[in-house]
Amino acid sequence: MGLVLLKRAERTRTKVEAAWRDRRDKEFADIDALAVASYATALVLANRFTVSHPILTTARRRLLILEDLVGTVRFQQYTAPVKGYQHDREQIIRRLLDEAFDEVSGEFEQRCKATREICEANAAPNKRTPKHIDACVRKSDVCRLYLEAKSKR
């Protein structure tokens, strides 16, 4: 009798946890969609009225982070309803580097260090030379554009 009750309690607990996770994931997806659409709308309006402000730099940075977080496919789904928004990741990174190099350089430097560590960890033993690691790091669009902008300064 006790074993049956324990199994029933475990099934109930599993169902409740699954329902909670599903609800949590749905809430996060709704919040992500709202954030992406809001930032994209802000950038569309700023471009339409040729407005420049530090908050727009923050919006560009957050859009890049959200794209990494939700993935390219979901990101495109979230920006599809925003009329006039053309997402060009490379252009956003270049603009960030042009507008606020000093502000974003620390963040981009950290991303490049993390990318370098990943490249070093995943490299085959015969490909762990600085030349191969640098080539791997340059495959990351953020690192490539950051290093280009840094070399121009």
Secondary structure by P-SEA (a helix, b strand, c coil): caaaaaaaaaaaaaaaaaaaaaaaaaaaaaaaaaaaaaaaaaaaaaaaaccccaaaaaaaaaaaaaaaaccaaaaaaaacccccccccaaaaaaaaaacccccaaaaaaaaaaaaaaaaaaacccccccaaaaaaaaaccaaaaaaaaaaaac
